Amino acid sequence: MKLNLGCGNKIYDGYVNVDKFDIYNVDIKHDLEKFPYPFEDDSVEEIILSHVLEHIGQDPDIFIKILKEFYRVCKNEALIKIAVPHPRHDDFLSDPTHVRPVTVLGLSLFDKSLNEKWEKSGAANTPLALIHNVNFKVENVNYQIEADIIKQYESGEIDKSKLDNMIKRNNNVVKQIDIEWRVIK
Ligand SMILES: C[S@@+](CC[C@H](N)C(=O)[O-])C[C@H]1O[C@@H](n2cnc3c(N)ncnc32)[C@H](O)[C@@H]1O
């Protein structure tokens, strides 16, 4: 089974399309902040979360419960495809229903092998995978960069290290982050 959670008007064939609201004829109306989700353990091979994760789990305890629920329903090696607005972009800041920034480092806190590595090196990152007994690995990351900045890069006006610096420090450089997150059981 494949899930498209927080589907909105993007109703995809081959997916169970789920949303809190039923204005677009969704397959299942369900609030992702309510537990349990109406799916069996180990029954899901793929989850799409397109512009959803930043809308749910304002309370950290609820956010953790959501991730634990993803973990419960997913099969080993299931793929979670996440798209979020970059937290330093106006798209993120402007929507009052955006309740949490989602970053690659934030999702990496739910990776057991990174938790163990950080533990050994004395890093202060919270070992959320070990604490909550889940394990997700960030496999692929794509930063969708604003067109005018890509233009500057392609024309040679800015080089790669300048671009990387801008991504890290400036506002309105990356519009969207696409992340492939692998479930490991
Ligand atoms: C920004 S829209 C994205 C819609 C679609 N996935 C897309 O990419 O265009 C966010 C969607 O998440 C849904 N949503 C927000 N909170 C939710 C919740 N607690 N449970 C289920 N769906 C939720 C909204 O109803 C809305 O359809």
The ligand as an SDF file (V2000), in Angstrom:
LIG
                    3D

 27 29  0  0  0  0  0  0  0  0999 V2000
   -0.1700   22.8360    1.8810 C   0  0  0  0  0  0  0  0  0  0  0  0
   -1.4120   21.6170    1.7000 S   0  0  0  0  0  0  0  0  0  0  0  0
   -0.5460   20.4330    0.6690 C   0  0  0  0  0  0  0  0  0  0  0  0
   -1.5060   19.6210   -0.1400 C   0  0  0  0  0  0  0  0  0  0  0  0
   -0.8560   18.6460   -1.1050 C   0  0  0  0  0  0  0  0  0  0  0  0
   -0.1590   17.5930   -0.4040 N   0  0  0  0  0  0  0  0  0  0  0  0
    0.0600   19.3490   -2.0790 C   0  0  0  0  0  0  0  0  0  0  0  0
    1.2520   19.0140   -2.1650 O   0  0  0  0  0  0  0  0  0  0  0  0
   -0.4260   20.2430   -2.7900 O   0  0  0  0  0  0  0  0  0  0  0  0
   -1.4380   20.8450    3.2940 C   0  0  0  0  0  0  0  0  0  0  0  0
   -2.4640   19.7430    3.3840 C   0  0  0  0  0  0  0  0  0  0  0  0
   -2.2940   19.0730    4.6450 O   0  0  0  0  0  0  0  0  0  0  0  0
   -3.5680   18.8510    5.1920 C   0  0  0  0  0  0  0  0  0  0  0  0
   -3.4550   18.7460    6.6490 N   0  0  0  0  0  0  0  0  0  0  0  0
   -3.0660   19.7030    7.5030 C   0  0  0  0  0  0  0  0  0  0  0  0
   -3.1100   19.2560    8.7660 N   0  0  0  0  0  0  0  0  0  0  0  0
   -3.5310   17.9670    8.6810 C   0  0  0  0  0  0  0  0  0  0  0  0
   -3.7810   16.9720    9.6510 C   0  0  0  0  0  0  0  0  0  0  0  0
   -3.6360   17.2120   10.9500 N   0  0  0  0  0  0  0  0  0  0  0  0
   -4.1930   15.7690    9.2280 N   0  0  0  0  0  0  0  0  0  0  0  0
   -4.3740   15.5150    7.9110 C   0  0  0  0  0  0  0  0  0  0  0  0
   -4.1560   16.4190    6.9430 N   0  0  0  0  0  0  0  0  0  0  0  0
   -3.7460   17.6360    7.3320 C   0  0  0  0  0  0  0  0  0  0  0  0
   -4.3870   20.0620    4.7650 C   0  0  0  0  0  0  0  0  0  0  0  0
   -5.7640   19.8330    4.8510 O   0  0  0  0  0  0  0  0  0  0  0  0
   -3.8830   20.2740    3.3570 C   0  0  0  0  0  0  0  0  0  0  0  0
   -4.6240   19.5460    2.4100 O   0  0  0  0  0  0  0  0  0  0  0  0
  1  2  1  0
  2  3  1  0
  2 10  1  0
  3  4  1  0
  4  5  1  0
  5  6  1  0
  5  7  1  0
  7  8  2  0
  7  9  1  0
 10 11  1  0
 11 12  1  0
 11 26  1  0
 12 13  1  0
 13 14  1  0
 13 24  1  0
 14 15  1  0
 14 23  1  0
 15 16  2  0
 16 17  1  0
 17 18  1  0
 17 23  2  0
 18 19  1  0
 18 20  2  0
 20 21  1  0
 21 22  2  0
 22 23  1  0
 24 25  1  0
 24 26  1  0
 26 27  1  0
M  CHG  2   2   1   9  -1
M  END
$$$$
